Amino acid sequence: MSLRNKSFIWGSVTSVVLFIIGIATGNILLFTILALTGFTLVSCLILGNNFIGDMILQIFSWGFVRFPGLIFTLDLDGIIWLITVKLLFWVLGFLLATLFGLLAIILGLALSVVVYPFALVKNIRNGEVK
C-alpha cells in the first residue's frame, strides 16, 4: 500500500472521528473545521515530503527545558524548600511542555491546509519518498 493511500485512509479516519465528536458535543462548526484540518495534518505527516512534521517536533521540543540546580541546606527547612521548589519546577515544566505541544499542533493544523496540496502533487509527480 502506497503512502498516498495510507494518507487518504488515516486522514479520513481522523476527520470522521472528529466529525462524530462534533456531532456528539453539539459544536458542529468547530469540529468540522478541525476534521478538515485534521485530515490535512495527518496526510501531511504520513506523506513525509514536507516540513510539517519537523516543524511540530521542533516547536514541541521548546517546551522541554532544563531548570537550574538548587542549593539547599541539610536541615528540615532546607529539605522542605528543596522538595517544594522541585515540585514547582516539575509543574512548570509540565505546563510548558503542554502549552508548546498545543502550539505545535495548532500551527501544524493551520499550515497543513496550505502545504497539503503541494505535498500531494509532489507525491503524485515524484512517487514515494524513502
N, C-alpha and C positions, 0 to 999 in steps of 0.2 A: 504494500500500500504506500502510495507516494505521500510526501509531506503535505502536498496541496489537499489531498483527500482527507488526511488526518486533521488539517486545519479547518476544513469545512465541517467535519463531524464534531470535533470538540468545541469549536466556536458555536455551532448550533446547539449543542447540549448546554453550554454556558448560557446562551441567550434564552433558551426555553426555561431553564431553571430560574433565571432572574425574572422572566416574564410571569411565571407561575407565582413567585414570591410577591410580585407586584399586584397580581390579581387577589391573592390571599390577604394582603395587608390593606388593599383598597387604594394604594398610591400608584395607580397605573402609569401615569405620565412619567414620574421619576424612574420607575423600574423599566419602562420601555426604552428610555434613553440609556439606562445602564445596560439593558440587554443588547442594544445595538453597539454600544462602545465596548461591552464585554466580548462580543463576537469578534470585533476587530483586534482587540488586545490579545485574546487567546490565539487568534490566527497569526498575528504578527510574531508572537512568541514561538509558535510551532514552526513557522516558515524559517525563522532564524536568519534571514538575509537582510536584516535591518538593524537599527541601533536601539530599538525599544527595550529589549532585554538587558542590554548593557547599561542603558540609562537607569532602568529600575533598580538594578543591583548597585550601581554607583550611588544613587540617592539614598537607597536603603542603608548602605554602609556608613553614611554620615551619622546615623543615629547611634552607632556603637562607639562610644568614647571611653577613654581611659581616664579615670579620676585620679587625682593626686594621692600619694601615700599619706598616711596620717601618723602624726607623732603624738603619743599619749603616755601618761604615767601609769605605773603599776599599782595604783590604789583604786578603791571602789569607784570614785568619781571619774577617774580616767578611763576605766574599762567600760563604764556605762556610757560615757561620752563617745568612745570608740564604736560601740555597738550601735548607738543612736545614729551617728554620722554615717557609718557603713550602710545601715538600713535606708537612710535618706538618699545616699548615693545610688543604692540599688533601685529605689523607686524612681529617682530622676533618670537613671539610665534606661529603665523600662519605658517610662513615658517618652523619652527622646526617641528610642527605637520605634515605638508605636507611632508617634507623630510623623517621623520621617518615612516609615513604611506606608502610612496612609498618603503622604505627599507623593511618594513614588508611584503608588497605584493610581492616584488621581491624575497625575501628569501622564502616566502611561495610557490611561483610558482616553484622555483628551488628545494626545498626539498620535495614538494609533489610528484614529479616524482619518487623519491626513496621510499617514505613512502606508496604510494597508493597500490602497490601490497600486502604489509604486512597488510594494513588496510582491503583490500578486502578479503584476506584469513582469517583474524581474524573474519570478519563479517560472512563469509560463515561457518566457524567452530563453532563459539560461538553463532551465531544468533544476534538478536538486543540487543544493549546496552541501557539500560534505564537510 
